[in-house]
Amino acid sequence: MAAPVIETCHVACCANRTPNVVSWGRGGIIAFGTCSSVALYDPQERRVVAVLNGHTGRVNAVQWVHREDCAPERHLVSGGSDNRLIVWESGNGKVAQLAECKGHTGPVCAVDAIYVEDSKILVASSASDSTVRLWLCNEAVGAQCLHTLSFGSSFMMDVSLALLPGSRVPILACGGDNAEVHLYVQSNGGLHKAKSLQGHEDWIRGVAWASLGGELLLASCSQDCLIRVWRLRAKSGTDAHMEDDHTTIRMKEDVFEVKERDVSSVFAVSLETVLAGHENWVYGVHWQPPLYTGGEMQQPLCLLSASMDKTMIIWAPEEGSGVWVEQVRVGEVGGNTLGFYGCQMSPDGSMIVAHAFHGALHLWCQERDKEGQWRPGVVISGHFNAVQDLSWDPEGEFILSVGSDQTTRLFTPWRNQEAEQVTWHEISRPQIHGYDMQCLATVGRFQFVSGADEKVLRVFQAPRNFVDNFANISGTSREKLFTSSDSANLPEGASTPALGLSNKAVFQGDLAPKNKEEGQFSSVSDQYQEAYFHPLIMTEPPPEDHLLQNTLWPEVQKLYGHGFEMFCLASDSARTVVASACKASKAEHAAVLLWSTATWRQLQTLPCHSLTVTQMAFSPDARLLLAVSRDRTLSLWRRNPPTPNSPEPLFSLHAHTGKDTAMHSRIIWSCDWSSDSKYFVTSSRDKKVIVWSPHRLEESGDSVLPPEIKPCSSTLDVGDSATAVAFCPFLCSNNSYLLAVGLECGRILLYKWSPGRQEPAGGHDWSSCGQTDTLQSHALTVKRLRWRPRPGRVGHRNKPGGQSDGEGEVEKNSWAQLASASADHSIKIFNVNRRAL
């Protein structure tokens, strides 16, 4: 079989901010909803193994269908804001849609599923249309709705299914905003209400069954900060005599009867325990998964809970007395975030994970030799809203990205000493802002400019602590990263003041404790610590609470000059100029501003367009600046040679397309230059991609007429709005160029373009050479594509001691890496095999 052209190297994404969206399977895979997709994450390998696209709205609930023999699951159920449920089936290493459940008229907020007879799947779902539905799914029929329970004006927040002890009769527990747990039993073809369990005093957020020998345990958690555990058991005839014995004190029991095929059984429910320990709403409860030991199933009596007080607690009965007590408490300290939405436990009980309001997964692992000791583990992270822009650093070692979640994040590969594989991780969050981020441009290795939905541009520089840690994680030498002049006056780190938006530098002197005597403060502000920054020594990627407050970069400059929110940025390869543009509906605001990177003064205003400039790019030789706009035209600016009067670089208009010469009929979304600066490409909402030539300055001489820009390729129709385009920096074998085109539907296409072959009608200069398949594609618009500026794959380096790591020169040159940012909250990095083209 031929090698695939495109391999997925990394997916950076995080969980949606809804309670039931994470599920840990017995096979070790964590499934979680991210935007409108379901990601399958392997916590051992620390990478996303698959992304399932199928929903058209946000995924709110995900649940593996656990098998009774504890083997790895084959089915997964997801429910979303598109009012649908999808049952997925995995087999032969692939995951495909098995059935779709349509019928709810509101977003689905909770799902659960069990196997009933003949490997049919019984699915329960709750939605914001105030109903709970039961579905039966199998391969032959698909999905059919069996029962609909309507709760009038109240909502059910969670549902859980189990089989009654000693029978195959399903029992359904629902908890919702009327503070009662409702039990329903499916028997004789109908769904009958068995009992309502009272006791909670606020909305019930989670319910979960566990099967324990001949009994069932039901845990319910609520916004009254309490967890209740109920015990359900079958009553035999002898129990009736004990009822009349009034001398013993016992818990009150609720009794109900189930008739199945003329056989009547009686069951009793009693309160087992009430667990108090959380200080805020408890959002999730999860039983430790059952284990197979010595050929029989054992359910450990161990319950995990997660709360908005930023803690998770493991509860278990004490040996001897049987009283339920708190065994372990883990959590987050600091940061300005809300608490946890839900929790899950690994199949062997050695790891626990929670997901938080900002989408981050928080993982803790049990120390192998120390009983009861837990430590934070390394886990994947990503943006929790649309990713707007990204950029590689000039050396191609890391990626910076900005998103509508108001953060700037930095991702880099990390090689674990134990595992051979290289995995990508977020190691710094340079900017946590109060406005949605929109664009960024890197200026040199450790400096970048970013723009948000505000009129100001902000310039950031890496602190010493980041450079130290980057050297640790990437294995680069410190001396190489620090140029002697910079290192002397670099701040240690940065922190944001309580009411500010600007990251302030923290220097070595600020970290020393102030030797003030107690009760003596020279001013009121001394009582409140200004710097929340603590320098880190990282040997592995940091957990979320460090990313939130110890990895910020100090802001070194603000650039004022635009009248509206920032839209796009570009920097030149010589690191001397940054160009910026803002949203505009008039020509006066649509001008491009140029800034000097030496002084951060505004150099020039370049007026040409009448509407928002959507993207800009400097040619690799830094002599030309290209801008494309919402007014469907493009402009080309050339750098004037420096004169004694103006040593700073100044640009003048070289050429532009007008209304009559514009080839595109809709907004031009994106543009890019070929690595030799001979050609540039534009892509537009009219589904067209066109390559142009700037007609070199020497050829035009001093002619009075401005040079015309003409397309030098045939028009490529890609079949959907082309929202991103990028030239691969390396030429293909026969001097043809490789381009990546990102579409509004989320697909990425690869094309080869050969100059000098165009026949206006033929289109023989373009040849398609690959595209992302359904598992690799994004679920929403591709916002930005960027090729790594160097050949090879990041992190695949020669090992110390001269042994190569399988990536020799030939091997290295056959790979190119492509990073893509999308509105589906994810960043994907693809390895493109140039030999397979």
Disulfide bonds with the S-S distance in Angstrom:
none
